[in-house]
Amino acid sequence: MKVLWDKIKEALVSALPITLTVYLIALLPGFSFNLTELICFTVGAVLLILGIGLFNLGADIAMTPMGSKVGSGLSRQKSVFLLLAVSFVLGMLITVAEPDLQVLANQVSSVMNGKLLIYVVGFGVASFLVIAILRIIFNQKLSKMLMLFYMLLFALALLLAVNENLDLLPMAFDSGGVTTGPITVPFIMALGVGISSVLGDRNSQENSFGLVSLCSIGPILAVLALGIFADNNLSYTVNYGSVEKNIFGAYIENAAHVAKEVAIALGLIVFFFLLCQIFILKLKKRKLFKIGLGVIFTYVGLVLFLTSVNVGYMPIGYKMGQQISTLPPAVIVIIGLVMGILVVLAEPAIHILNTQVEEVTGGSVSKKSMMVGLCIGVGGAIALSIIRIIFDFSVAYYIIPGYFISLALSLFVPPVYTAIAFDSGGVASGPMTSGFILPFAIGVCVALQGEGAVLRDGFGVVALVAMAPLITVQLLGFKAIVTTKIKERRAMKRILAADDEQIINFI
């Protein structure tokens, strides 16, 4: 119970800032949040804190060990085909049932068939999970593979422009950001660590990361390919609605729906884990009991978390975006910046990523430095998104230079920083981004540019959130190189000075 209480306290510290910010904005003149909406949001905030705490505890004792054991167990079978086949099916099924992707699919259902989007994205993730595992097996540099696939990605984007369907570009990049959600990230990252420990170069930290980054490319390519053949007369209809008067009924109804989705997602993972347990792992009953308990914590935590986002945060985010558009543009941008920083603190998967990074890198990349880098990157990304909405220009003006800078930095920083950076991009764009920041951005867009501009300007915020850490985390790596060289030079000067002093004394 002490561990659970500690996790809940951590969640309280994480979620309290964004909750207080919403209350503060609601008190400003010109904002018309009624009592029902504020009560609904308050209930959501309480559920959010409990959900994050339970999820983080469950991920620590279940999801991470399961992924690591499955990865190492399959790798020891010396059958590459078995490893790749199981990974493909696992990647496809987990992604199709990923609640974070369901959030996006529900929001774009007026543009295209939401189920079609989910299956296309699932195929993209599964395909690139196989590619990511092949990279570990053959010990290929992540930076080279990223350059190859991003060049292919930009080529498809040009074809999309030729087809006069460029409005689909923001949604395509958003799909890559939301794919790596709260269920997928802990399992896939641990899977990479397990496979790398058996098949990869054990002296290379880079092999422990990179699966999330490559899996984020697959959905973008798949949706871009879908967009090339899609009808170019796409339109978007806002369907957020308003907070119900029957708050209890709204939460119960949504919780039942979310519970089903999360049960499918976790059930698929548990099913594959049990198959591996029967035929490969054969873990002791005590270990299985602990993992089972962790799965229960994860399940309850995710249901509470996603329900709070859907009912308490999404409608408030949309309405806040609409009402905040009456403020001066500079103030709107600053609020977007603050929102980005606070969302990073509230994303449950980010805390898991930071812990794994610190452990794998032996403390050379601390949780504190990772959190600071992600806060700066994500906050800046949302501020840039607001600027794009205000001045009505394509997300391509951010995406293309941003990824070129990211890929250029990968040539100068240690490979482990590149792998961590691209993994961080997928993790940063989690449920709080798609469930609160995206509705917030769409609300601003509807108020300033009209509903017809949402597909072009409202979407894309998740893509920028996913891109920003690629630059900031690699800059941390660049800073580490410079700091190390400065320390080495100072140490060399001290050694030379000591030698000169010894020579003088000898003479």
Secondary structure, DSSP 8 states (H G I E B T S, - for coil): -HHHHHHHHHHHHHHHHHHHHHHHHHHSTT----HHHHHHHHHHHHHHHHHHHHHHHHIIIIIHHHHHHHHHHHHTTT-HHHHHHHHHHHHHHHHHT-HHHHHHHHHSTTTS-HHHHHHHHHHHHHHHHHHHHHHHHTT--HHHHHHHHHHHHHHHHHHHHHTT-GGGHHHHHHHHHHHS-TTHHHHHHHHHHHHHHHHS-TT-GGGGS-HHHHHHHHHHHHHHHHHHSS-S------------S-HHHHHHHHHHHHHHHHHHHHHHHHHHHHHHIIIII---HHHHHHHHHHHHHHHHHHHHHHHIIIIIIHHHHHHHHHHHTTS-HHHHHHHHHHHHHHHHHH-HHHHHHHHHHHHHTTTSS-HHHHHHHHHHHHHHHHHHHHHHHHHT--THHHHHHHHHHHHHHTTTS-HHHHHHHHHHHHHHSSHHIIIIIHHHHHHHHHHHH-GGGIIIIITTHHHHHHHHHHHHHHHHHHHHHHHHHHHHHHHHHHHHHHHHHHHHHH-
